[in-house]
């Protein structure tokens, strides 16, 4: 094959699909998408997506690696599972989208300042310490994630809701001193350490 012909067909050699199949949770299902659009029509946030799931899958097939992994689309998924329930081919769409988000995060390509990504990171840091989420500390971390001044503004803007939660006993100010914890703290730490070990082994295997 001539060099000119090789250059002409180069864009159609897609290694990104293979990469997704090998390194993203349930990524092997991407090629089964028939582009019907039911997932986008079933999503409660469908209008807010930069790229709907079936478009993401088509972009993967087209080799648009940077556009996919740097997109905030995967971080818009709320895990409602409407897409999985209604997909004619029963693709695990929710799992794939979360898998793509996790993969982009691992590679350092996930968009900075994406609200859902920030919430996920704060939730994990909060819950992993004791096995349960400290709602007060989690809320404060969300308010002040963009600095002290913005945190004060956020807290003032949400004070009516905060007071309502306190009256309904859904938010306890005393949680600042500890809050709810799982009884077996040692067991929680061992479980998390084992999960990290499995994840690191998996990443090393697919690297």
C-alpha positions, 0 to 999 in steps of 0.5 A: 500500500502506498504511503498516500493511501496509508495516510488516507485510511489512518483516521479509520484505524481505531485503537481507542475502541480496543482500549475501552474494551480492555480497560473500561468496565463493561467496555466490550459492550460499546460496539453493540450499540445500534444508535437508537437513542432510547438511552438519551430519550430516557435520561432525566438529564438528557438535555444537559448532556454535552454528548449523550451515551449513544453519541459517546459510543459512536465517538469511541468507535470513531477513535475520538479519544481526547474528546471522549475522555475530556468530556464531562458527559460521563459525570452527568450520569445519576445512576437512575438506570432508565437507560439500562431498563429501556435499552433494546439490547440491554447494554449496561450503559450506566456501568460503561459511563461510570467506567469511562469517568473512572478511566478518565480520572485515572489518566488525569484527563477528567475535566477540572471543576466538574460539579459531579466529579467534585461531589464524588471525590468529596463523598469518597473522602468523607465516607471512607474514613468511618464507613458512613457519610458524615452529612454535616462535614460533607455539606461543609466541604461542598460549601467551602470547596471553592474557598472560604469567602465563597463558602460563607456565601453558599452557607448563607444562601442555603441557611433556610434549607439547613435550618429545615433539615435541623428541625426535621432532625436530618442534620445534627450539628454535633456530627462535627465532633464525629457523627455516625460510624460503622462499628467495625472500623478495623474491618472497614479499613481492611475492606478498603485496603483489599479493594485498592489492592484489587484495583491496583492489580487490575490497573497493572494488568491492563497497563 
